[in-house]
Amino acid sequence: MLGSFVVRVRPMKSVCYQYSTGRLLHGLFLHLVERVNPPLARELHEAKGQKPFTVSPLFGHFRTESGTKKAVAEEEYWFRF
């Protein structure tokens, strides 16, 4: 069964980050799976090759400050699992 979840978020305060949001959200996805099914989360994490799920980067309007991206407070951002 194919499915997709779009998650919309609004930061309460502006935040800068230097790392790929795709990797951060990939970790969030595995953490959420782990909360309800630890063996499945472990299996997904340890699987080699193509994974049976996808995670998008964070989308929205960002500012750039000193080489880092900044998610602005009260702006809407979204990502997809």
DSSP file (Angstrom, degrees, kcal/mol; ACC not computed):
  #  RESIDUE AA STRUCTURE BP1 BP2  ACC     N-H-->O    O-->H-N    N-H-->O    O-->H-N    TCO  KAPPA ALPHA  PHI   PSI    X-CA   Y-CA   Z-CA
    1    1 A M              0   0    0      0, 0.0     2,-0.3     0, 0.0     0, 0.0   0.000 360.0 360.0 360.0 128.8    0.0    0.0    0.0
    2    2 A L        +     0   0    0      2,-0.0     2,-0.3     0, 0.0     0, 0.0  -0.722 360.0 162.8 -93.2 144.1    1.4    3.4   -1.0
    3    3 A G        -     0   0    0     -2,-0.3     2,-0.3    78,-0.1     0, 0.0  -0.981  20.5-158.8-154.8 162.8    0.8    6.4    1.2
    4    4 A S        -     0   0    0     -2,-0.3     2,-0.5     2,-0.0    76,-0.0  -0.992   2.4-160.8-148.4 138.6    2.1    9.9    1.8
    5    5 A F        -     0   0    0     -2,-0.3    76,-2.5     2,-0.0     2,-0.5  -0.987   6.1-158.4-121.2 126.6    1.9   12.2    4.8
    6    6 A V  E     -A   80   0A   0     -2,-0.5     2,-0.5    74,-0.2    74,-0.2  -0.920  10.6-162.3-102.4 126.0    2.4   16.0    4.4
    7    7 A V  E     -A   79   0A   0     72,-3.1    72,-1.9    -2,-0.5     2,-0.4  -0.939   0.5-161.2-112.3 123.9    3.4   17.6    7.7
    8    8 A R  E     +A   78   0A   0     -2,-0.5     2,-0.3    70,-0.2    70,-0.2  -0.886  14.6 178.7-106.1 134.5    3.1   21.4    8.0
    9    9 A V  E     -A   77   0A   0     68,-3.0    68,-2.9    -2,-0.4    -2,-0.0  -0.946  21.3-159.9-135.1 153.9    5.0   23.2   10.7
   10   10 A R        -     0   0    0     -2,-0.3    66,-0.2    66,-0.2    63,-0.1  -0.965  25.9-130.4-131.6 115.4    5.5   26.8   11.9
   11   11 A P        -     0   0    0      0, 0.0    63,-2.5     0, 0.0    64,-0.1  -0.401   4.6-145.0 -64.8 140.5    8.6   27.5   14.1
   12   12 A M  S    S+     0   0    0     61,-0.2     2,-0.3     1,-0.2    61,-0.1   0.758  87.6  15.8 -75.7 -25.4    7.8   29.4   17.3
   13   13 A K  S    S-     0   0    0     59,-0.1    -1,-0.2    60,-0.1    61,-0.1  -0.974  96.6 -90.2-142.3 156.9   11.1   31.2   16.9
   14   14 A S        -     0   0    0     -2,-0.3     2,-0.4    59,-0.1    58,-0.2  -0.374  45.0-169.4 -66.5 144.4   13.6   31.6   14.0
   15   15 A V  E     -C   71   0B   0     56,-2.3    56,-2.8    -2,-0.1     2,-0.3  -0.999  13.0-149.3-142.2 135.7   16.2   28.9   13.9
   16   16 A C  E     +C   70   0B   0     -2,-0.4     2,-0.3    54,-0.2    54,-0.2  -0.774  19.4 175.8 -99.9 147.1   19.4   28.6   11.8
   17   17 A Y  E     -C   69   0B   0     52,-2.3    52,-1.8    -2,-0.3     4,-0.1  -0.992  26.1-164.4-149.7 151.9   20.8   25.3   10.7
   18   18 A Q        +     0   0    0     -2,-0.3     2,-0.2    50,-0.2    -1,-0.1   0.530  65.6  86.7-108.7 -12.4   23.8   24.1    8.6
   19   19 A Y  S    S-     0   0    0      1,-0.1     2,-0.3    50,-0.1    50,-0.1  -0.473  89.1 -88.5 -96.2 161.5   22.8   20.5    8.0
   20   20 A S     >  -     0   0    0      1,-0.2     4,-1.5    -2,-0.2     3,-0.3  -0.479  27.6-148.0 -64.1 126.0   20.6   18.9    5.3
   21   21 A T  H  > S+     0   0    0     -2,-0.3     4,-2.9     1,-0.2     5,-0.2   0.787  95.2  67.4 -68.4 -24.7   17.0   18.9    6.5
   22   22 A G  H  > S+     0   0    0      1,-0.2     4,-2.0     2,-0.2    -1,-0.2   0.924 102.5  44.6 -59.4 -44.2   16.5   15.6    4.6
   23   23 A R  H  > S+     0   0    0     -3,-0.3     4,-2.1     2,-0.2    -1,-0.2   0.900 113.6  50.2 -67.2 -40.9   18.8   13.8    7.0
   24   24 A L  H  X S+     0   0    0     -4,-1.5     4,-1.9     1,-0.2    -2,-0.2   0.923 113.5  44.9 -63.2 -43.4   17.2   15.4   10.1
   25   25 A L  H  X S+     0   0    0     -4,-2.9     4,-2.5     2,-0.2    -1,-0.2   0.814 107.9  58.1 -72.9 -29.7   13.7   14.5    8.9
   26   26 A H  H  X S+     0   0    0     -4,-2.0     4,-2.2    -5,-0.2    -1,-0.2   0.928 108.4  47.1 -60.8 -45.2   14.9   11.0    8.0
   27   27 A G  H  X S+     0   0    0     -4,-2.1     4,-2.3     1,-0.2    -2,-0.2   0.887 110.2  52.6 -63.2 -39.7   16.0   10.6   11.6
   28   28 A L  H  X S+     0   0    0     -4,-1.9     4,-2.6     2,-0.2    -2,-0.2   0.921 107.8  51.8 -61.6 -44.0   12.7   12.0   12.8
   29   29 A F  H  X S+     0   0    0     -4,-2.5     4,-2.3     1,-0.2    -2,-0.2   0.943 111.4  45.9 -58.3 -49.1   10.8    9.5   10.7
   30   30 A L  H  X S+     0   0    0     -4,-2.2     4,-2.5     1,-0.2    -1,-0.2   0.876 111.5  52.9 -63.8 -36.8   12.8    6.6   12.2
   31   31 A H  H  X S+     0   0    0     -4,-2.3     4,-1.6     2,-0.2    -1,-0.2   0.917 109.2  48.8 -63.8 -43.1   12.3    7.9   15.7
   32   32 A L  H  X S+     0   0    0     -4,-2.6     4,-0.7     1,-0.2    -2,-0.2   0.903 112.5  47.8 -64.6 -40.7    8.5    8.1   15.2
   33   33 A V  H >X S+     0   0    0     -4,-2.3     4,-2.8     1,-0.2     3,-1.1   0.916 108.2  56.5 -63.6 -41.9    8.4    4.6   13.9
   34   34 A E  H 3< S+     0   0    0     -4,-2.5    -1,-0.2     1,-0.3    -2,-0.2   0.836  97.9  62.0 -59.8 -33.8   10.6    3.4   16.8
   35   35 A R  H 3< S+     0   0    0     -4,-1.6    -1,-0.3     1,-0.2    -2,-0.2   0.802 119.3  25.1 -64.1 -28.2    8.0    4.8   19.3
   36   36 A V  H << S+     0   0    0     -3,-1.1    -2,-0.2    -4,-0.7    -1,-0.2   0.667 140.2  16.4-108.8 -21.7    5.3    2.4   18.0
   37   37 A N     X  +     0   0    0     -4,-2.8     4,-2.2    -5,-0.1     3,-0.4  -0.542  59.0 179.5-154.1  79.9    7.4   -0.5   16.6
   38   38 A P  H  > S+     0   0    0      0, 0.0     4,-2.3     0, 0.0     5,-0.2   0.864  84.1  53.1 -54.7 -42.6   11.1   -0.7   17.6
   39   39 A P  H  > S+     0   0    0      0, 0.0     4,-2.3     0, 0.0     5,-0.1   0.910 110.3  48.2 -61.5 -39.1   11.9   -3.8   15.6
   40   40 A L  H  > S+     0   0    0     -3,-0.4     4,-2.8     2,-0.2     5,-0.2   0.921 110.2  51.4 -65.5 -43.0   10.5   -2.2   12.4
   41   41 A A  H  X S+     0   0    0     -4,-2.2     4,-2.4    -8,-0.2    -1,-0.2   0.912 111.1  48.3 -59.6 -42.8   12.5    1.0   13.0
   42   42 A R  H  X S+     0   0    0     -4,-2.3     4,-2.5     2,-0.2    -1,-0.2   0.916 111.8  49.6 -63.6 -43.7   15.7   -1.1   13.5
   43   43 A E  H  X S+     0   0    0     -4,-2.3     4,-1.2     1,-0.2    -2,-0.2   0.917 112.7  46.9 -62.0 -44.4   14.9   -3.1   10.3
   44   44 A L  H  < S+     0   0    0     -4,-2.8     3,-0.2     1,-0.2    -2,-0.2   0.901 113.7  48.6 -64.1 -41.1   14.3    0.1    8.3
   45   45 A H  H  < S+     0   0    0     -4,-2.4    -2,-0.2    -5,-0.2    -1,-0.2   0.895 115.4  42.7 -66.3 -40.9   17.5    1.7    9.7
   46   46 A E  H  < S+     0   0    0     -4,-2.5    -1,-0.2    -5,-0.2    -2,-0.2   0.585  84.9 118.3 -85.5 -10.6   19.7   -1.3    9.0
   47   47 A A     <  -     0   0    0     -4,-1.2     2,-0.2    -3,-0.2     4,-0.0  -0.315  57.3-139.9 -60.8 135.4   18.3   -2.1    5.5
   48   48 A K        +     0   0    0      2,-0.1     2,-0.1     3,-0.0    -1,-0.1  -0.648  61.4   5.0 -93.2 153.3   20.9   -1.8    2.7
   49   49 A G  S    S+     0   0    0     -2,-0.2     2,-0.2     2,-0.0    -2,-0.0  -0.408 116.4  12.6  78.5-151.1   20.2   -0.3   -0.6
   50   50 A Q  S    S-     0   0    0     -2,-0.1    -2,-0.1     1,-0.1     0, 0.0  -0.407  75.2-135.4 -67.8 131.9   16.9    1.3   -1.6
   51   51 A K        -     0   0    0      2,-0.2    -1,-0.1    -2,-0.2    -7,-0.0  -0.528  13.0-125.4 -86.1 153.8   14.6    2.0    1.4
   52   52 A P  S    S+     0   0    0      0, 0.0     2,-0.3     0, 0.0    -1,-0.1   0.163  92.0  47.8 -84.8  20.8   10.9    1.2    1.3
   53   53 A F        -     0   0    0     -9,-0.1     2,-0.3     2,-0.0    -2,-0.2  -0.967  68.5-145.2-150.1 162.6   10.1    4.8    2.3
   54   54 A T        -     0   0    0     27,-0.5     2,-0.4    -2,-0.3     0, 0.0  -0.955   4.5-163.5-130.9 154.1   11.0    8.4    1.3
   55   55 A V        -     0   0    0     -2,-0.3    26,-0.2    24,-0.0   -29,-0.1  -0.994  14.8-144.3-136.1 127.6   11.5   11.6    3.2
   56   56 A S        -     0   0    0     24,-2.5   -31,-0.1    -2,-0.4     2,-0.1  -0.398  23.3-106.0 -83.5 165.2   11.5   15.0    1.6
   57   57 A P        -     0   0    0      0, 0.0     2,-0.4     0, 0.0    23,-0.3  -0.298  51.7 -80.4 -73.9 175.7   13.6   17.9    2.7
   58   58 A L        -     0   0    0     21,-0.1     2,-0.3    -2,-0.1    21,-0.2  -0.675  50.3-157.8 -79.6 130.1   11.9   20.8    4.5
   59   59 A F  B     +B   78   0A   0     19,-3.2    19,-2.1    -2,-0.4     2,-0.3  -0.823  38.5  80.0-110.0 150.2   10.2   23.2    2.0
   60   60 A G  S    S-     0   0    0     -2,-0.3     2,-0.7    17,-0.2    17,-0.1  -0.920  82.4 -40.1 149.2-170.2    9.3   26.8    2.5
   61   61 A H        -     0   0    0     15,-0.5    11,-0.6    -2,-0.3     2,-0.3  -0.794  59.8-179.7 -92.1 116.3   10.7   30.4    2.5
   62   62 A F  E     -D   71   0B   0     -2,-0.7     2,-0.3     9,-0.1     9,-0.2  -0.818  19.0-144.7-114.3 153.8   14.2   30.5    4.1
   63   63 A R  E     -D   70   0B   0      7,-2.2     7,-2.9    -2,-0.3     2,-0.5  -0.810  16.8-133.2-106.6 157.1   16.7   33.3    4.7
   64   64 A T  E     +D   69   0B   0     -2,-0.3     2,-0.4     5,-0.2     5,-0.2  -0.960  25.5 175.0-114.1 128.4   20.4   32.8    4.5
   65   65 A E  E >   -D   68   0B   0      3,-2.7     3,-1.9    -2,-0.5    -2,-0.0  -0.977  69.5 -21.6-134.7 120.3   22.7   34.2    7.2
   66   66 A S  T 3  S-     0   0    0     -2,-0.4     3,-0.1     1,-0.3    -1,-0.1   0.859 127.3 -49.2  51.6  42.2   26.4   33.7    7.3
   67   67 A G  T 3  S+     0   0    0      1,-0.3     2,-0.3     0, 0.0    -1,-0.3   0.520 118.9 105.0  79.6   4.8   26.2   30.6    5.1
   68   68 A T  E <  S- D   0  65B   0     -3,-1.9    -3,-2.7   -52,-0.0     2,-0.3  -0.865  70.7-117.5-116.6 153.5   23.4   29.0    7.1
   69   69 A K  E     -CD  17  64B   0    -52,-1.8   -52,-2.3    -2,-0.3     2,-0.5  -0.624  25.5-153.8 -83.5 147.0   19.7   28.6    6.3
   70   70 A K  E     -CD  16  63B   0     -7,-2.9    -7,-2.2    -2,-0.3     2,-0.6  -0.978   7.2-151.2-127.2 120.7   17.3   30.3    8.6
   71   71 A A  E     -CD  15  62B   0    -56,-2.8   -56,-2.3    -2,-0.5     2,-0.3  -0.805  29.5-132.3 -85.2 124.9   13.7   29.1    9.1
   72   72 A V    >   -     0   0    0    -11,-0.6     3,-1.9    -2,-0.6   -11,-0.1  -0.604  20.5-101.3 -89.9 136.7   11.8   32.2   10.1
   73   73 A A  T 3  S+     0   0    0     -2,-0.3   -61,-0.2     1,-0.3    -1,-0.1  -0.218 103.8  10.0 -53.8 138.2    9.4   32.3   13.0
   74   74 A E  T 3  S+     0   0    0    -63,-2.5    -1,-0.3     1,-0.3     2,-0.2   0.365  95.7 123.7  71.6  -2.4    5.7   32.0   12.1
   75   75 A E    <   -     0   0    0     -3,-1.9     2,-0.4   -64,-0.1    -1,-0.3  -0.583  65.4-116.2 -79.1 151.8    6.4   31.1    8.4
   76   76 A E        +     0   0    0     -2,-0.2   -15,-0.5   -66,-0.2     2,-0.3  -0.776  36.3 176.4 -93.6 134.8    4.9   27.9    7.3
   77   77 A Y  E     -A    9   0A   0    -68,-2.9   -68,-3.0    -2,-0.4     2,-0.3  -0.876   6.1-167.2-127.2 160.7    7.2   25.0    6.2
   78   78 A W  E     -AB   8  59A   0    -19,-2.1   -19,-3.2    -2,-0.3     2,-0.3  -0.991  11.0-178.9-150.2 157.4    6.3   21.5    5.1
   79   79 A F  E     -A    7   0A   0    -72,-1.9   -72,-3.1    -2,-0.3     2,-0.4  -0.947  19.1-131.8-148.5 167.6    7.8   18.1    4.5
   80   80 A R  E      A    6   0A   0    -23,-0.3   -24,-2.5    -2,-0.3   -74,-0.2  -0.977 360.0 360.0-130.9 135.8    6.5   14.7    3.3
   81   81 A F              0   0    0    -76,-2.5   -27,-0.5    -2,-0.4   -75,-0.1   0.302 360.0 360.0-105.0 360.0    7.0   11.1    4.5
